[in-house]
Amino acid sequence: MASIPSRTIRIAAALIDDDAGRLLLVRKAGTRWFMQAGGKIEPGESALSALRRELAEEIGFERSDEDARYLGRFSASAANEPDTIVEAELFHVRAEHAARTLAEIEEAIWVSGAEAAALPLAPLTRDVVLPLSKQL
């Protein structure tokens, strides 16, 4: 019998793609799972403000709020924290960006949907983001 997750982490994350249909995925240092850039929403911070802050901190990506289109709120098991659910405010950003690996990010890669499917993916990326990316 599966245990009920004991905590929820609220994050803002970006499905970043380019005109060639590739996705930008990141992998945090010391982990094996690829996922969207983004991070925890601080108390009193809006999801969009958190997204803008996290993208700048993690991959050196700075854009205006108008560049991000809200896709919705989605939940999945957290990839790097056991017994935890991640609740993501997900935004879509279409952009060419030479991602830098800053803060806790060890790797940032542009991949096709097929290439992404062959990688070790965080549950949110595998179950929500990849299917959504095919509809954009």
N, C-alpha and C positions, 0 to 999 in steps of 0.2 A: 504494500500500500504506500503510495507517494505521500510525502509530508506536505503540509500546507506551508508555503513560504512565510517567513516570520517578518519580513520587512519589504517595503517598496521604496525604490529610488526614483525620483522625478528628474527626468533629463530633457534637454532640447537637443535634437540631432538633425543633421542635414543629409538628405539624399542629393548628393552633388553628382551631376552628370555633365557631359559635354555634347557638342553637336554630332559627334561620331557615335553616340550611344554608350560611351564608356562610363563606368562608375568610379568615383574616388573612394577608396577604402583605406582605413588606417588600422594599425595594430599597436596597442600600447606596449611599452617596455615590459619584458618579463612575462608576456602572455602569448598565446598562440592564435587567438581569435581575431579575425578581421571584422570590422564594423564601420559604422558611419562616424564621422567626426562630430563632436558635440560633447556635452557633459552635464553635470548636475546643475539644476536651477537653484540658485541661492534664495534664502528667505527674502521676500519683498521684491524679487526680480521677476520680470516678465519672461516668458519662454523665448520671445524674440531677442530680448536683451541678453539672455543667457547664451543663446545660440551665437550671436554676434561676438560676444566675449570669448567663448570657447573656441570658435573657429580661428580667431586671431591668435589666441594663446597656443593652440595645438598645431596649426598648419600655416600660420601667417596669412590667413585669408581674411580680407577686409572688404566688405560690401555694404551698401545701404540696405535698410530694412525692406525697401521696395523690391529688391532682388530675390527675396525669399517668399515662396508661396506656401501657405499652410496646407498640409495634407491631412492632418488629424492627429488624434491621440491613440497610441497603440501600446499594448503590453506584451511582454515576453519574459521568459526566465533570463536573469542576468548572466552574462557569459563568464564573468570573472569573480563573482561573489555568490557563494553557495547560499541556498535557502532564501533567495532574494528575487523579487520581480522588478523589472525596469519598466517604468511607465514613461513613454517617450512622446513629446510633442514634436512631430516630424514635419520638416519643411523641405521643399524642393528648391534647389538652386541649380540653374544651368550656367556653367561657366568653364572657361579654360583657366586652369590654375596650376602653376608649377608648385605643388605643395612642398613646403619645408617641414621637416620633422622637428617640432619644438616641444617644450614641456615634457609630458610623459609619452609622447608618440615616438615609437622606434622605427616604424615603416609606414609610408604613405604610397599607394600605388593606384594607377589607373588601369582598369580591367574591363573587358567585355562581360556581359551577363554570363556567358558560358564559362569564361575564365573564373569569374567570381564563384560560380557554383562548384568549382573544383577545389576551392580553398576552404580551410577551416573557418566557418562563419559563426558569428554570434547568433543566437536564436532569433533576435529581432531582425537582423539582416537577412538571414535565410528565409524566415517565415513571412515577413512583412515587406521588407524593402525590395528584395529581388522581384517578387510578384508585382509590386507597385511600379517599379522601374520599367516594366514591360508595357505599362499602360500610358506612360508619359510621352 
